[in-house]
Amino acid sequence: MEWQELGVTMLQTGRIFSAIRMSARLVHAAAGTSDIDAVDSYLVRGLVGGPAIHDPDRCRYYALVSADLGRPWEVTRDLEPLGLGSYVGVPRPGLAAAEAGPGTPYWAVPMESAGTLCVPAAVAALVEIARYELATAPATDALVSPLPRGRRR
């Protein structure tokens, strides 16, 4: 019913599937762009077809993985594994960016069939690429300064 009315429903992680929540900053760094269509295309390749959800309102992506996360995932400001007891807003099957309303979660990489999930190693590789890109990106004043422009001491 929620899928029909809202286009999204909350599903608990840790039983049938889990999720790796990644910030848009992390995913965009891996993709080398913040263009949503280009990022979605990158995720199709980078996650080897494994399903991913984009929540544009919260600037997050979710890679769906098996309930057993399969490896230790370090929690950072850009990444958090969601196991038993967490919830993910899951778009209705087939809901793509073009159909989703503003800020509505959609399938950045659609789930090809029930039970198809991301390979954890592919998610880990994407995260490592992003971390490398973020670490080697030139520092900008906007990223380094704790004060807004024009208010320096």
N, C-alpha and C positions, 0 to 999 in steps of 0.2 A: 504494500500500500504506500509506504514512504517513497519507494522508487517512482511510483506513478505520480504522486502528489508533489514531491520535492526533488526528484531526480537523484537522490542520495539517501542512504540509510547507514546507520552506525552498526558495525559488526565487531564482535569481540575477537581479538587476536589471541594466539597461543594455543588454540585447539585444532582448527583446520588449517590455518595459515598464520604467519606472523608478518611483520612489516619492518622495513628499515626506513625510518623517517629521515629525510635529508632536506636541508635548507635549499631554497632556490639558489642562493649564493654558491653553494657547493656544486649543484648540478649544472648551473650555468658556467661555472669555471671549467668543469670537465668538458662541456660541449663547446666552449669557446665563444659563446654567444648568449644573449638573453632573448633572442627572437624565439617566441614560443613554438612556432612551426618547426624551426630548425632544431630546437632542443628536443622536441618530440621525436623527430627523425633520428637524432643522435641516440636517444634512449632506445629506440627500436633496435639499433645496431649494437649499442653498448651493453644492453641487457639481454642480447641474443634472443629477442622476442618475448622475454619474460614480462609479465604485466606490471605496469606502473601507473599510479594515480597522481595527478597534479591538483593541488588545492591552491588556486591562485589567490584566494582571499587571505590565506595564512602563509603564503610564499613557501610552500613545502611540497615535496614529492615523496611518494611512498612506493618502495619496491616491495612487492609481495613475495615472500619466501616461505619455505616450509615451516610448520609450527616449531620444529626443533631448529633453532637459528643456525646450528651447525658450526659455529665458530664464535670466539669471543669478540664482541663488537664494543669498541671503546666509545663511551658516551662523550660527546663534545657539544659545543653550541650549534654545530652544523649537522650532527648525526645522532640518532638515538634508535636502538633496536626496540621494537614494541612486541613484547611477548604476552604471556598470560596476564589478563587483567586490564589490558589496554584496549582502546577502541579506535577504529579507523572509519572515517566517512567514505563509504564505498559507493561510487556512482552506479546508476542502473546499467546493466549490461549494454554495451554498444554506445554509451554516451560519449561523444567526441567533443573536442573544443568548440567546433563550429555550432553545435547544438546546445551546449551548456550556456546557461545564463551568466551574466557577469559575476565573477567570484565563486561560481559553482564548481565543485570538484568534478573532474572528468577523467577519462582514461587517456593518459598520455601514450601508453602502450596498451592496447586492448588485450584482454584475456582471450586467447584463442579458443580455449575450451576449459570446461570446469576442471579444476585441479592443476592446471598449468601454472607453474610458479617460476620465479627467477632463480637462476643458479647463484648461490651465495658468492662463489668466486667471481662471477661477472659483476656483481654489485660491489664487491671489495675492490676489483680492478678500477671501476668507475670512480670510487672514492679516492683511491690512491692517485689517479690521474688528476682529480680535482685538487687534492691537497698539494700536489706538485705545482700545479698551475697557480694556486693561491700563494704558495711560498715563493715562487719565482716572479710573481707579478711586481712591476715597479710600484713602490709605495707612493701614494698620492696624499696630498694634504688632507683630503676629505676622509681618508681611511685612518690616518695617523693622529690627527689633532682631536683632542677631546672637546675642544671648544668650536662652536660654529664660526664660520668666516666672519671677519669684521669685529670679533670680540676678543681678539688676542690681547694678551698682557705684555 
